[in-house]
Amino acid sequence: MITVKDLKRYYGSGDMTVKALNGVSFEINKGEFVAIMGASGCGKTTLLRILALLDDATDGEYTIRGLKVSSLPEAERSYYRLTQVGYVFQDYALINEMTAAENVYILSMMEGKSKKESYKVALEALDKVGLKDKHDRIPDELSGGEKQRVAIARAIAKKPDIMFADEPCANLDTRNSEQVLEVFKDLNDNYGQTIVMVTHEPWHVKYVDRVITFQDGVLVSDEWVEEQ
């Protein structure tokens, strides 16, 4: 599903060049739940942003379902990002004045769906993350874990090929982190959702199928996780 070949992302020039990614290659198959791990500054988030079409690579290529998305014109990249890719931010990125349902269905409306259809899609997505009964709550009325689950619902509402999650539990305590990771696990196990998650917490590994580890912009290990 995802193929990455000799991916590079450099910042600066000359002696000041920072090699955030320095020739990374790997593949991720449909239905895998993959954790991207490594110390701060190793290139994890840079990689995720490039794969989610939020940033550009300096060199190399990457394909999703055989489509070389790294070479798409900007207008097509924007459309692909809007319709085919889900992204969960560590800070939730919810609109405070909107209810949970409104935060979820806003993307469907941006795709051209009617408000009625978008609302139905939003309720279905909120149901999958266990928050259908709180569809009318605004973010200030939700816990941190619930906010992140709304963000996950927003990401899956458009039924994306792949969901990318950047440190989704960074702002959560252990209990709320577990709830969020259980949602990811359920989406992966029961709906076949492909998930690529950046994390630095070793205990998160028990929820995933595979761990890709980075160090100084280079892939240093790629291992399957034994069932626990």
PyMOL CGO cylinders between C-alpha atoms (Angstrom):
from pymol import cmd
from pymol.cgo import CYLINDER

trace = [
    CYLINDER, 0.00, 0.00, 0.00, 2.80, 2.45, 0.90, 0.3, 1, 1, 1, 1, 1, 1,
    CYLINDER, 2.80, 2.45, 0.90, 6.18, 2.19, -0.79, 0.3, 1, 1, 1, 1, 1, 1,
    CYLINDER, 6.18, 2.19, -0.79, 8.98, 4.55, 0.18, 0.3, 1, 1, 1, 1, 1, 1,
    CYLINDER, 8.98, 4.55, 0.18, 12.22, 4.62, -1.82, 0.3, 1, 1, 1, 1, 1, 1,
    CYLINDER, 12.22, 4.62, -1.82, 15.37, 6.48, -0.77, 0.3, 1, 1, 1, 1, 1, 1,
    CYLINDER, 15.37, 6.48, -0.77, 13.37, 9.29, 0.83, 0.3, 1, 1, 1, 1, 1, 1,
    CYLINDER, 13.37, 9.29, 0.83, 15.34, 12.37, 1.89, 0.3, 1, 1, 1, 1, 1, 1,
    CYLINDER, 15.34, 12.37, 1.89, 14.41, 15.60, 3.60, 0.3, 1, 1, 1, 1, 1, 1,
    CYLINDER, 14.41, 15.60, 3.60, 17.12, 18.18, 4.14, 0.3, 1, 1, 1, 1, 1, 1,
    CYLINDER, 17.12, 18.18, 4.14, 16.84, 21.59, 5.75, 0.3, 1, 1, 1, 1, 1, 1,
    CYLINDER, 16.84, 21.59, 5.75, 19.35, 24.41, 5.30, 0.3, 1, 1, 1, 1, 1, 1,
    CYLINDER, 19.35, 24.41, 5.30, 22.44, 24.29, 3.10, 0.3, 1, 1, 1, 1, 1, 1,
    CYLINDER, 22.44, 24.29, 3.10, 26.19, 23.83, 3.23, 0.3, 1, 1, 1, 1, 1, 1,
    CYLINDER, 26.19, 23.83, 3.23, 27.64, 23.20, 6.67, 0.3, 1, 1, 1, 1, 1, 1,
    CYLINDER, 27.64, 23.20, 6.67, 24.25, 24.06, 8.19, 0.3, 1, 1, 1, 1, 1, 1,
    CYLINDER, 24.25, 24.06, 8.19, 22.38, 21.26, 6.39, 0.3, 1, 1, 1, 1, 1, 1,
    CYLINDER, 22.38, 21.26, 6.39, 20.17, 19.17, 8.65, 0.3, 1, 1, 1, 1, 1, 1,
    CYLINDER, 20.17, 19.17, 8.65, 19.39, 15.71, 7.26, 0.3, 1, 1, 1, 1, 1, 1,
    CYLINDER, 19.39, 15.71, 7.26, 16.02, 15.02, 8.87, 0.3, 1, 1, 1, 1, 1, 1,
    CYLINDER, 16.02, 15.02, 8.87, 15.61, 11.98, 6.60, 0.3, 1, 1, 1, 1, 1, 1,
    CYLINDER, 15.61, 11.98, 6.60, 18.63, 10.55, 4.86, 0.3, 1, 1, 1, 1, 1, 1,
    CYLINDER, 18.63, 10.55, 4.86, 17.71, 7.84, 2.38, 0.3, 1, 1, 1, 1, 1, 1,
    CYLINDER, 17.71, 7.84, 2.38, 14.79, 5.94, 3.91, 0.3, 1, 1, 1, 1, 1, 1,
    CYLINDER, 14.79, 5.94, 3.91, 13.16, 2.94, 2.21, 0.3, 1, 1, 1, 1, 1, 1,
    CYLINDER, 13.16, 2.94, 2.21, 10.38, 0.60, 3.40, 0.3, 1, 1, 1, 1, 1, 1,
    CYLINDER, 10.38, 0.60, 3.40, 6.93, -0.74, 2.56, 0.3, 1, 1, 1, 1, 1, 1,
    CYLINDER, 6.93, -0.74, 2.56, 3.69, -0.89, 4.55, 0.3, 1, 1, 1, 1, 1, 1,
    CYLINDER, 3.69, -0.89, 4.55, 0.94, -3.28, 3.51, 0.3, 1, 1, 1, 1, 1, 1,
    CYLINDER, 0.94, -3.28, 3.51, -2.80, -2.70, 3.66, 0.3, 1, 1, 1, 1, 1, 1,
    CYLINDER, -2.80, -2.70, 3.66, -4.30, -3.38, 7.08, 0.3, 1, 1, 1, 1, 1, 1,
    CYLINDER, -4.30, -3.38, 7.08, -1.08, -3.02, 9.08, 0.3, 1, 1, 1, 1, 1, 1,
    CYLINDER, -1.08, -3.02, 9.08, -0.85, -1.03, 12.30, 0.3, 1, 1, 1, 1, 1, 1,
    CYLINDER, -0.85, -1.03, 12.30, 2.67, 0.38, 12.31, 0.3, 1, 1, 1, 1, 1, 1,
    CYLINDER, 2.67, 0.38, 12.31, 4.46, 2.41, 14.97, 0.3, 1, 1, 1, 1, 1, 1,
    CYLINDER, 4.46, 2.41, 14.97, 7.23, 4.81, 13.96, 0.3, 1, 1, 1, 1, 1, 1,
    CYLINDER, 7.23, 4.81, 13.96, 9.59, 5.19, 16.91, 0.3, 1, 1, 1, 1, 1, 1,
    CYLINDER, 9.59, 5.19, 16.91, 12.86, 6.81, 17.89, 0.3, 1, 1, 1, 1, 1, 1,
    CYLINDER, 12.86, 6.81, 17.89, 14.29, 9.66, 19.94, 0.3, 1, 1, 1, 1, 1, 1,
    CYLINDER, 14.29, 9.66, 19.94, 13.15, 13.26, 19.49, 0.3, 1, 1, 1, 1, 1, 1,
    CYLINDER, 13.15, 13.26, 19.49, 14.57, 14.77, 16.31, 0.3, 1, 1, 1, 1, 1, 1,
    CYLINDER, 14.57, 14.77, 16.31, 15.15, 11.41, 14.60, 0.3, 1, 1, 1, 1, 1, 1,
    CYLINDER, 15.15, 11.41, 14.60, 12.81, 12.18, 11.67, 0.3, 1, 1, 1, 1, 1, 1,
    CYLINDER, 12.81, 12.18, 11.67, 9.55, 10.51, 12.77, 0.3, 1, 1, 1, 1, 1, 1,
    CYLINDER, 9.55, 10.51, 12.77, 7.19, 13.44, 12.36, 0.3, 1, 1, 1, 1, 1, 1,
    CYLINDER, 7.19, 13.44, 12.36, 9.01, 14.65, 9.24, 0.3, 1, 1, 1, 1, 1, 1,
    CYLINDER, 9.01, 14.65, 9.24, 8.36, 11.28, 7.65, 0.3, 1, 1, 1, 1, 1, 1,
    CYLINDER, 8.36, 11.28, 7.65, 4.70, 11.26, 8.68, 0.3, 1, 1, 1, 1, 1, 1,
    CYLINDER, 4.70, 11.26, 8.68, 4.08, 14.76, 7.33, 0.3, 1, 1, 1, 1, 1, 1,
    CYLINDER, 4.08, 14.76, 7.33, 5.63, 13.85, 3.99, 0.3, 1, 1, 1, 1, 1, 1,
    CYLINDER, 5.63, 13.85, 3.99, 3.61, 10.65, 3.65, 0.3, 1, 1, 1, 1, 1, 1,
    CYLINDER, 3.61, 10.65, 3.65, 0.42, 12.55, 4.56, 0.3, 1, 1, 1, 1, 1, 1,
    CYLINDER, 0.42, 12.55, 4.56, 1.24, 15.17, 1.89, 0.3, 1, 1, 1, 1, 1, 1,
    CYLINDER, 1.24, 15.17, 1.89, 1.63, 17.94, 4.46, 0.3, 1, 1, 1, 1, 1, 1,
    CYLINDER, 1.63, 17.94, 4.46, 5.29, 18.48, 3.55, 0.3, 1, 1, 1, 1, 1, 1,
    CYLINDER, 5.29, 18.48, 3.55, 7.59, 17.84, 0.58, 0.3, 1, 1, 1, 1, 1, 1,
    CYLINDER, 7.59, 17.84, 0.58, 10.58, 15.53, 0.34, 0.3, 1, 1, 1, 1, 1, 1,
    CYLINDER, 10.58, 15.53, 0.34, 13.94, 16.81, -0.89, 0.3, 1, 1, 1, 1, 1, 1,
    CYLINDER, 13.94, 16.81, -0.89, 14.50, 13.66, -2.92, 0.3, 1, 1, 1, 1, 1, 1,
    CYLINDER, 14.50, 13.66, -2.92, 13.23, 10.11, -3.30, 0.3, 1, 1, 1, 1, 1, 1,
    CYLINDER, 13.23, 10.11, -3.30, 9.72, 8.90, -4.01, 0.3, 1, 1, 1, 1, 1, 1,
    CYLINDER, 9.72, 8.90, -4.01, 6.71, 7.41, -2.25, 0.3, 1, 1, 1, 1, 1, 1,
    CYLINDER, 6.71, 7.41, -2.25, 3.61, 5.75, -3.60, 0.3, 1, 1, 1, 1, 1, 1,
    CYLINDER, 3.61, 5.75, -3.60, 0.23, 4.96, -2.06, 0.3, 1, 1, 1, 1, 1, 1,
    CYLINDER, 0.23, 4.96, -2.06, -1.75, 2.14, -3.69, 0.3, 1, 1, 1, 1, 1, 1,
    CYLINDER, -1.75, 2.14, -3.69, 0.56, 2.38, -6.70, 0.3, 1, 1, 1, 1, 1, 1,
    CYLINDER, 0.56, 2.38, -6.70, 0.01, 6.12, -7.18, 0.3, 1, 1, 1, 1, 1, 1,
    CYLINDER, 0.01, 6.12, -7.18, 3.22, 8.15, -7.08, 0.3, 1, 1, 1, 1, 1, 1,
    CYLINDER, 3.22, 8.15, -7.08, 1.80, 10.84, -4.81, 0.3, 1, 1, 1, 1, 1, 1,
    CYLINDER, 1.80, 10.84, -4.81, 5.22, 12.46, -4.42, 0.3, 1, 1, 1, 1, 1, 1,
    CYLINDER, 5.22, 12.46, -4.42, 4.95, 13.64, -8.04, 0.3, 1, 1, 1, 1, 1, 1,
    CYLINDER, 4.95, 13.64, -8.04, 1.36, 14.92, -8.02, 0.3, 1, 1, 1, 1, 1, 1,
    CYLINDER, 1.36, 14.92, -8.02, 0.72, 18.60, -8.82, 0.3, 1, 1, 1, 1, 1, 1,
    CYLINDER, 0.72, 18.60, -8.82, -0.23, 20.64, -5.77, 0.3, 1, 1, 1, 1, 1, 1,
    CYLINDER, -0.23, 20.64, -5.77, -3.94, 20.81, -6.62, 0.3, 1, 1, 1, 1, 1, 1,
    CYLINDER, -3.94, 20.81, -6.62, -4.12, 17.02, -6.95, 0.3, 1, 1, 1, 1, 1, 1,
    CYLINDER, -4.12, 17.02, -6.95, -2.07, 16.56, -3.77, 0.3, 1, 1, 1, 1, 1, 1,
    CYLINDER, -2.07, 16.56, -3.77, -4.53, 18.76, -1.88, 0.3, 1, 1, 1, 1, 1, 1,
    CYLINDER, -4.53, 18.76, -1.88, -7.52, 16.79, -3.19, 0.3, 1, 1, 1, 1, 1, 1,
    CYLINDER, -7.52, 16.79, -3.19, -5.87, 13.46, -2.38, 0.3, 1, 1, 1, 1, 1, 1,
    CYLINDER, -5.87, 13.46, -2.38, -5.02, 14.67, 1.12, 0.3, 1, 1, 1, 1, 1, 1,
    CYLINDER, -5.02, 14.67, 1.12, -8.59, 15.83, 1.68, 0.3, 1, 1, 1, 1, 1, 1,
    CYLINDER, -8.59, 15.83, 1.68, -10.32, 12.70, 0.39, 0.3, 1, 1, 1, 1, 1, 1,
    CYLINDER, -10.32, 12.70, 0.39, -7.94, 9.75, 0.84, 0.3, 1, 1, 1, 1, 1, 1,
    CYLINDER, -7.94, 9.75, 0.84, -5.76, 10.43, 3.88, 0.3, 1, 1, 1, 1, 1, 1,
    CYLINDER, -5.76, 10.43, 3.88, -6.70, 10.75, 7.54, 0.3, 1, 1, 1, 1, 1, 1,
    CYLINDER, -6.70, 10.75, 7.54, -4.44, 12.65, 9.96, 0.3, 1, 1, 1, 1, 1, 1,
    CYLINDER, -4.44, 12.65, 9.96, -4.65, 12.81, 13.76, 0.3, 1, 1, 1, 1, 1, 1,
    CYLINDER, -4.65, 12.81, 13.76, -2.66, 15.59, 15.44, 0.3, 1, 1, 1, 1, 1, 1,
    CYLINDER, -2.66, 15.59, 15.44, -1.32, 15.39, 18.97, 0.3, 1, 1, 1, 1, 1, 1,
    CYLINDER, -1.32, 15.39, 18.97, -3.11, 18.63, 19.93, 0.3, 1, 1, 1, 1, 1, 1,
    CYLINDER, -3.11, 18.63, 19.93, -6.52, 17.45, 18.60, 0.3, 1, 1, 1, 1, 1, 1,
    CYLINDER, -6.52, 17.45, 18.60, -6.92, 20.47, 16.25, 0.3, 1, 1, 1, 1, 1, 1,
    CYLINDER, -6.92, 20.47, 16.25, -10.64, 20.80, 17.02, 0.3, 1, 1, 1, 1, 1, 1,
    CYLINDER, -10.64, 20.80, 17.02, -12.66, 23.97, 16.55, 0.3, 1, 1, 1, 1, 1, 1,
    CYLINDER, -12.66, 23.97, 16.55, -13.78, 25.06, 20.01, 0.3, 1, 1, 1, 1, 1, 1,
    CYLINDER, -13.78, 25.06, 20.01, -17.04, 26.68, 18.89, 0.3, 1, 1, 1, 1, 1, 1,
    CYLINDER, -17.04, 26.68, 18.89, -18.24, 23.54, 17.13, 0.3, 1, 1, 1, 1, 1, 1,
    CYLINDER, -18.24, 23.54, 17.13, -19.82, 20.41, 18.59, 0.3, 1, 1, 1, 1, 1, 1,
    CYLINDER, -19.82, 20.41, 18.59, -18.16, 17.02, 18.25, 0.3, 1, 1, 1, 1, 1, 1,
    CYLINDER, -18.16, 17.02, 18.25, -20.42, 16.16, 15.30, 0.3, 1, 1, 1, 1, 1, 1,
    CYLINDER, -20.42, 16.16, 15.30, -19.72, 19.48, 13.58, 0.3, 1, 1, 1, 1, 1, 1,
    CYLINDER, -19.72, 19.48, 13.58, -15.97, 19.01, 14.00, 0.3, 1, 1, 1, 1, 1, 1,
    CYLINDER, -15.97, 19.01, 14.00, -16.30, 15.65, 12.28, 0.3, 1, 1, 1, 1, 1, 1,
    CYLINDER, -16.30, 15.65, 12.28, -18.66, 16.52, 9.44, 0.3, 1, 1, 1, 1, 1, 1,
    CYLINDER, -18.66, 16.52, 9.44, -16.96, 19.73, 8.35, 0.3, 1, 1, 1, 1, 1, 1,
    CYLINDER, -16.96, 19.73, 8.35, -14.60, 17.76, 6.10, 0.3, 1, 1, 1, 1, 1, 1,
    CYLINDER, -14.60, 17.76, 6.10, -17.49, 15.89, 4.47, 0.3, 1, 1, 1, 1, 1, 1,
    CYLINDER, -17.49, 15.89, 4.47, -19.13, 19.20, 3.65, 0.3, 1, 1, 1, 1, 1, 1,
    CYLINDER, -19.13, 19.20, 3.65, -15.85, 20.44, 2.19, 0.3, 1, 1, 1, 1, 1, 1,
    CYLINDER, -15.85, 20.44, 2.19, -16.02, 17.43, -0.15, 0.3, 1, 1, 1, 1, 1, 1,
    CYLINDER, -16.02, 17.43, -0.15, -19.41, 18.61, -1.37, 0.3, 1, 1, 1, 1, 1, 1,
    CYLINDER, -19.41, 18.61, -1.37, -21.73, 16.34, 0.63, 0.3, 1, 1, 1, 1, 1, 1,
    CYLINDER, -21.73, 16.34, 0.63, -24.99, 17.77, 1.96, 0.3, 1, 1, 1, 1, 1, 1,
    CYLINDER, -24.99, 17.77, 1.96, -25.28, 18.74, 5.62, 0.3, 1, 1, 1, 1, 1, 1,
    CYLINDER, -25.28, 18.74, 5.62, -27.74, 15.89, 6.22, 0.3, 1, 1, 1, 1, 1, 1,
    CYLINDER, -27.74, 15.89, 6.22, -25.44, 13.30, 4.65, 0.3, 1, 1, 1, 1, 1, 1,
    CYLINDER, -25.44, 13.30, 4.65, -22.37, 14.74, 6.39, 0.3, 1, 1, 1, 1, 1, 1,
    CYLINDER, -22.37, 14.74, 6.39, -24.14, 14.62, 9.77, 0.3, 1, 1, 1, 1, 1, 1,
    CYLINDER, -24.14, 14.62, 9.77, -25.04, 10.96, 9.22, 0.3, 1, 1, 1, 1, 1, 1,
    CYLINDER, -25.04, 10.96, 9.22, -21.42, 10.15, 8.36, 0.3, 1, 1, 1, 1, 1, 1,
    CYLINDER, -21.42, 10.15, 8.36, -20.26, 12.04, 11.47, 0.3, 1, 1, 1, 1, 1, 1,
    CYLINDER, -20.26, 12.04, 11.47, -22.56, 10.09, 13.79, 0.3, 1, 1, 1, 1, 1, 1,
    CYLINDER, -22.56, 10.09, 13.79, -21.37, 6.80, 12.30, 0.3, 1, 1, 1, 1, 1, 1,
    CYLINDER, -21.37, 6.80, 12.30, -17.73, 7.80, 12.86, 0.3, 1, 1, 1, 1, 1, 1,
    CYLINDER, -17.73, 7.80, 12.86, -18.42, 8.98, 16.42, 0.3, 1, 1, 1, 1, 1, 1,
    CYLINDER, -18.42, 8.98, 16.42, -20.19, 5.69, 17.11, 0.3, 1, 1, 1, 1, 1, 1,
    CYLINDER, -20.19, 5.69, 17.11, -17.05, 3.78, 16.05, 0.3, 1, 1, 1, 1, 1, 1,
    CYLINDER, -17.05, 3.78, 16.05, -14.99, 5.66, 18.66, 0.3, 1, 1, 1, 1, 1, 1,
    CYLINDER, -14.99, 5.66, 18.66, -17.66, 5.34, 21.37, 0.3, 1, 1, 1, 1, 1, 1,
    CYLINDER, -17.66, 5.34, 21.37, -18.80, 8.96, 21.42, 0.3, 1, 1, 1, 1, 1, 1,
    CYLINDER, -18.80, 8.96, 21.42, -22.12, 9.00, 19.58, 0.3, 1, 1, 1, 1, 1, 1,
    CYLINDER, -22.12, 9.00, 19.58, -23.89, 9.97, 22.80, 0.3, 1, 1, 1, 1, 1, 1,
    CYLINDER, -23.89, 9.97, 22.80, -21.69, 13.09, 23.07, 0.3, 1, 1, 1, 1, 1, 1,
    CYLINDER, -21.69, 13.09, 23.07, -22.16, 14.31, 19.51, 0.3, 1, 1, 1, 1, 1, 1,
    CYLINDER, -22.16, 14.31, 19.51, -23.61, 17.62, 20.73, 0.3, 1, 1, 1, 1, 1, 1,
    CYLINDER, -23.61, 17.62, 20.73, -20.79, 18.47, 23.18, 0.3, 1, 1, 1, 1, 1, 1,
    CYLINDER, -20.79, 18.47, 23.18, -18.25, 21.17, 22.40, 0.3, 1, 1, 1, 1, 1, 1,
    CYLINDER, -18.25, 21.17, 22.40, -14.54, 20.40, 23.05, 0.3, 1, 1, 1, 1, 1, 1,
    CYLINDER, -14.54, 20.40, 23.05, -14.49, 22.23, 26.40, 0.3, 1, 1, 1, 1, 1, 1,
    CYLINDER, -14.49, 22.23, 26.40, -17.09, 19.73, 27.65, 0.3, 1, 1, 1, 1, 1, 1,
    CYLINDER, -17.09, 19.73, 27.65, -14.94, 16.72, 26.75, 0.3, 1, 1, 1, 1, 1, 1,
    CYLINDER, -14.94, 16.72, 26.75, -11.93, 15.11, 28.42, 0.3, 1, 1, 1, 1, 1, 1,
    CYLINDER, -11.93, 15.11, 28.42, -8.57, 15.01, 26.66, 0.3, 1, 1, 1, 1, 1, 1,
    CYLINDER, -8.57, 15.01, 26.66, -9.12, 11.41, 25.63, 0.3, 1, 1, 1, 1, 1, 1,
    CYLINDER, -9.12, 11.41, 25.63, -12.58, 12.21, 24.28, 0.3, 1, 1, 1, 1, 1, 1,
    CYLINDER, -12.58, 12.21, 24.28, -11.21, 15.13, 22.27, 0.3, 1, 1, 1, 1, 1, 1,
    CYLINDER, -11.21, 15.13, 22.27, -8.65, 12.85, 20.68, 0.3, 1, 1, 1, 1, 1, 1,
    CYLINDER, -8.65, 12.85, 20.68, -11.35, 10.31, 19.89, 0.3, 1, 1, 1, 1, 1, 1,
    CYLINDER, -11.35, 10.31, 19.89, -13.33, 13.06, 18.14, 0.3, 1, 1, 1, 1, 1, 1,
    CYLINDER, -13.33, 13.06, 18.14, -10.19, 13.83, 16.15, 0.3, 1, 1, 1, 1, 1, 1,
    CYLINDER, -10.19, 13.83, 16.15, -9.94, 10.14, 15.22, 0.3, 1, 1, 1, 1, 1, 1,
    CYLINDER, -9.94, 10.14, 15.22, -13.61, 10.13, 14.19, 0.3, 1, 1, 1, 1, 1, 1,
    CYLINDER, -13.61, 10.13, 14.19, -12.94, 13.13, 11.96, 0.3, 1, 1, 1, 1, 1, 1,
    CYLINDER, -12.94, 13.13, 11.96, -10.02, 11.27, 10.38, 0.3, 1, 1, 1, 1, 1, 1,
    CYLINDER, -10.02, 11.27, 10.38, -11.99, 8.09, 9.66, 0.3, 1, 1, 1, 1, 1, 1,
    CYLINDER, -11.99, 8.09, 9.66, -15.25, 9.76, 8.60, 0.3, 1, 1, 1, 1, 1, 1,
    CYLINDER, -15.25, 9.76, 8.60, -14.06, 10.00, 5.00, 0.3, 1, 1, 1, 1, 1, 1,
    CYLINDER, -14.06, 10.00, 5.00, -13.01, 6.33, 5.04, 0.3, 1, 1, 1, 1, 1, 1,
    CYLINDER, -13.01, 6.33, 5.04, -9.37, 7.04, 4.21, 0.3, 1, 1, 1, 1, 1, 1,
    CYLINDER, -9.37, 7.04, 4.21, -7.00, 4.50, 2.72, 0.3, 1, 1, 1, 1, 1, 1,
    CYLINDER, -7.00, 4.50, 2.72, -4.52, 5.27, 5.50, 0.3, 1, 1, 1, 1, 1, 1,
    CYLINDER, -4.52, 5.27, 5.50, -4.69, 7.02, 8.83, 0.3, 1, 1, 1, 1, 1, 1,
    CYLINDER, -4.69, 7.02, 8.83, -1.61, 8.82, 10.08, 0.3, 1, 1, 1, 1, 1, 1,
    CYLINDER, -1.61, 8.82, 10.08, -1.34, 9.72, 13.77, 0.3, 1, 1, 1, 1, 1, 1,
    CYLINDER, -1.34, 9.72, 13.77, 1.37, 11.99, 15.15, 0.3, 1, 1, 1, 1, 1, 1,
    CYLINDER, 1.37, 11.99, 15.15, 1.97, 11.31, 18.85, 0.3, 1, 1, 1, 1, 1, 1,
    CYLINDER, 1.97, 11.31, 18.85, -1.81, 11.00, 19.44, 0.3, 1, 1, 1, 1, 1, 1,
    CYLINDER, -1.81, 11.00, 19.44, -1.34, 10.33, 23.16, 0.3, 1, 1, 1, 1, 1, 1,
    CYLINDER, -1.34, 10.33, 23.16, 1.29, 12.97, 23.86, 0.3, 1, 1, 1, 1, 1, 1,
    CYLINDER, 1.29, 12.97, 23.86, -1.10, 15.17, 25.86, 0.3, 1, 1, 1, 1, 1, 1,
    CYLINDER, -1.10, 15.17, 25.86, -2.97, 12.35, 27.61, 0.3, 1, 1, 1, 1, 1, 1,
    CYLINDER, -2.97, 12.35, 27.61, -2.56, 10.47, 30.86, 0.3, 1, 1, 1, 1, 1, 1,
    CYLINDER, -2.56, 10.47, 30.86, -2.16, 6.69, 30.84, 0.3, 1, 1, 1, 1, 1, 1,
    CYLINDER, -2.16, 6.69, 30.84, -5.88, 5.90, 31.19, 0.3, 1, 1, 1, 1, 1, 1,
    CYLINDER, -5.88, 5.90, 31.19, -6.93, 8.18, 28.34, 0.3, 1, 1, 1, 1, 1, 1,
    CYLINDER, -6.93, 8.18, 28.34, -3.99, 6.98, 26.24, 0.3, 1, 1, 1, 1, 1, 1,
    CYLINDER, -3.99, 6.98, 26.24, -5.17, 3.40, 26.66, 0.3, 1, 1, 1, 1, 1, 1,
    CYLINDER, -5.17, 3.40, 26.66, -8.68, 4.35, 25.56, 0.3, 1, 1, 1, 1, 1, 1,
    CYLINDER, -8.68, 4.35, 25.56, -7.36, 6.07, 22.43, 0.3, 1, 1, 1, 1, 1, 1,
    CYLINDER, -7.36, 6.07, 22.43, -5.07, 3.18, 21.56, 0.3, 1, 1, 1, 1, 1, 1,
    CYLINDER, -5.07, 3.18, 21.56, -7.92, 0.71, 22.05, 0.3, 1, 1, 1, 1, 1, 1,
    CYLINDER, -7.92, 0.71, 22.05, -9.90, 2.71, 19.50, 0.3, 1, 1, 1, 1, 1, 1,
    CYLINDER, -9.90, 2.71, 19.50, -7.02, 2.47, 17.03, 0.3, 1, 1, 1, 1, 1, 1,
    CYLINDER, -7.02, 2.47, 17.03, -6.73, -1.25, 17.70, 0.3, 1, 1, 1, 1, 1, 1,
    CYLINDER, -6.73, -1.25, 17.70, -10.45, -1.77, 17.14, 0.3, 1, 1, 1, 1, 1, 1,
    CYLINDER, -10.45, -1.77, 17.14, -10.36, 0.19, 13.86, 0.3, 1, 1, 1, 1, 1, 1,
    CYLINDER, -10.36, 0.19, 13.86, -7.42, -1.90, 12.72, 0.3, 1, 1, 1, 1, 1, 1,
    CYLINDER, -7.42, -1.90, 12.72, -8.75, -5.30, 13.84, 0.3, 1, 1, 1, 1, 1, 1,
    CYLINDER, -8.75, -5.30, 13.84, -12.43, -4.93, 12.97, 0.3, 1, 1, 1, 1, 1, 1,
    CYLINDER, -12.43, -4.93, 12.97, -12.43, -2.47, 10.06, 0.3, 1, 1, 1, 1, 1, 1,
    CYLINDER, -12.43, -2.47, 10.06, -9.07, -3.23, 8.45, 0.3, 1, 1, 1, 1, 1, 1,
    CYLINDER, -9.07, -3.23, 8.45, -7.91, 0.38, 8.80, 0.3, 1, 1, 1, 1, 1, 1,
    CYLINDER, -7.91, 0.38, 8.80, -4.26, 0.89, 7.90, 0.3, 1, 1, 1, 1, 1, 1,
    CYLINDER, -4.26, 0.89, 7.90, -2.64, 3.02, 10.62, 0.3, 1, 1, 1, 1, 1, 1,
    CYLINDER, -2.64, 3.02, 10.62, 0.81, 4.61, 10.79, 0.3, 1, 1, 1, 1, 1, 1,
    CYLINDER, 0.81, 4.61, 10.79, 1.43, 6.11, 14.24, 0.3, 1, 1, 1, 1, 1, 1,
    CYLINDER, 1.43, 6.11, 14.24, 4.38, 8.10, 15.53, 0.3, 1, 1, 1, 1, 1, 1,
    CYLINDER, 4.38, 8.10, 15.53, 5.06, 7.46, 19.21, 0.3, 1, 1, 1, 1, 1, 1,
    CYLINDER, 5.06, 7.46, 19.21, 7.92, 7.52, 21.70, 0.3, 1, 1, 1, 1, 1, 1,
    CYLINDER, 7.92, 7.52, 21.70, 6.26, 5.41, 24.38, 0.3, 1, 1, 1, 1, 1, 1,
    CYLINDER, 6.26, 5.41, 24.38, 7.59, 1.81, 24.54, 0.3, 1, 1, 1, 1, 1, 1,
    CYLINDER, 7.59, 1.81, 24.54, 4.38, 0.45, 26.10, 0.3, 1, 1, 1, 1, 1, 1,
    CYLINDER, 4.38, 0.45, 26.10, 2.38, 1.51, 23.03, 0.3, 1, 1, 1, 1, 1, 1,
    CYLINDER, 2.38, 1.51, 23.03, 4.08, -1.30, 21.12, 0.3, 1, 1, 1, 1, 1, 1,
    CYLINDER, 4.08, -1.30, 21.12, 1.64, -3.90, 22.47, 0.3, 1, 1, 1, 1, 1, 1,
    CYLINDER, 1.64, -3.90, 22.47, -1.13, -2.36, 20.34, 0.3, 1, 1, 1, 1, 1, 1,
    CYLINDER, -1.13, -2.36, 20.34, 0.67, -2.48, 16.98, 0.3, 1, 1, 1, 1, 1, 1,
    CYLINDER, 0.67, -2.48, 16.98, 1.76, -5.13, 14.46, 0.3, 1, 1, 1, 1, 1, 1,
    CYLINDER, 1.76, -5.13, 14.46, 5.12, -3.69, 13.58, 0.3, 1, 1, 1, 1, 1, 1,
    CYLINDER, 5.12, -3.69, 13.58, 7.69, -1.15, 14.79, 0.3, 1, 1, 1, 1, 1, 1,
    CYLINDER, 7.69, -1.15, 14.79, 9.93, 0.89, 12.49, 0.3, 1, 1, 1, 1, 1, 1,
    CYLINDER, 9.93, 0.89, 12.49, 12.68, 2.67, 14.44, 0.3, 1, 1, 1, 1, 1, 1,
    CYLINDER, 12.68, 2.67, 14.44, 14.61, 5.73, 13.32, 0.3, 1, 1, 1, 1, 1, 1,
    CYLINDER, 14.61, 5.73, 13.32, 17.84, 7.27, 14.50, 0.3, 1, 1, 1, 1, 1, 1,
    CYLINDER, 17.84, 7.27, 14.50, 19.29, 10.51, 13.11, 0.3, 1, 1, 1, 1, 1, 1,
    CYLINDER, 19.29, 10.51, 13.11, 17.16, 10.35, 9.97, 0.3, 1, 1, 1, 1, 1, 1,
    CYLINDER, 17.16, 10.35, 9.97, 17.99, 6.74, 9.16, 0.3, 1, 1, 1, 1, 1, 1,
    CYLINDER, 17.99, 6.74, 9.16, 15.87, 3.60, 9.53, 0.3, 1, 1, 1, 1, 1, 1,
    CYLINDER, 15.87, 3.60, 9.53, 17.76, 1.38, 11.98, 0.3, 1, 1, 1, 1, 1, 1,
    CYLINDER, 17.76, 1.38, 11.98, 15.27, -1.45, 12.58, 0.3, 1, 1, 1, 1, 1, 1,
    CYLINDER, 15.27, -1.45, 12.58, 11.99, -2.82, 11.24, 0.3, 1, 1, 1, 1, 1, 1,
    CYLINDER, 11.99, -2.82, 11.24, 10.47, -5.55, 13.42, 0.3, 1, 1, 1, 1, 1, 1,
    CYLINDER, 10.47, -5.55, 13.42, 7.20, -7.38, 13.79, 0.3, 1, 1, 1, 1, 1, 1,
    CYLINDER, 7.20, -7.38, 13.79, 5.66, -7.44, 17.23, 0.3, 1, 1, 1, 1, 1, 1,
    CYLINDER, 5.66, -7.44, 17.23, 4.93, -10.80, 18.77, 0.3, 1, 1, 1, 1, 1, 1,
    CYLINDER, 4.93, -10.80, 18.77, 1.36, -11.27, 19.99, 0.3, 1, 1, 1, 1, 1, 1,
    CYLINDER, 1.36, -11.27, 19.99, 1.06, -10.75, 23.74, 0.3, 1, 1, 1, 1, 1, 1,
]
cmd.load_cgo(trace, "trace")
